[in-house]
């Protein structure tokens, strides 16, 4: 992993940005699902 990042730093940065975006998206998705589940409960 470290070697790949050192080998191509530009693509590594893009990969980190994409990874961060995916993580944020998953967190938002889970948060919205929790809100929906909590809304169903009395």
Secondary structure as GFF3:
##gff-version 3
##sequence-region A 1 42
A	DSSP	alpha_helix	2	7	.	.	.	ID=ss1
A	DSSP	alpha_helix	9	40	.	.	.	ID=ss2
###
